[in-house]
Amino acid sequence: MALDRSDVTNIANLARLAIAEDNIDQYQQELSSILALVEQMNAVNTDNIQPLAHPTDAVQRLRSDQVTEVNDREKFMANAPAQENGLFLVPKVVE
């Protein structure tokens, strides 16, 4: 599918792109070659072709959800300069 100058300017307008008049011919050739490649790929018969592996088909090995560390909250809170209800109190940094 070959594009003409008016197609390129219309596409540029729809995409809100400013294209200089002297660059329209270059864009016309490049867009036409891209569309020709798409037409060529669409012409390939893929009826009996199996899809390749896809990352969403993979299954991740997950570790079991077990507690591996002890709760040292009281030990950490003992070093806190300010605390309330088991939470660290920090100075306000955003006004």
Buried (B, 14 or more C-beta within 10 A) or exposed (E): EEBEEEBBBEBBEEEEEEBEEEEBEEBBEEBBEEBEEEEEEEEEEEEEEEEEEEEEEEEEEEEEEEEEEEEEEEEEEEEEEEEEEEEEEEEEEEE
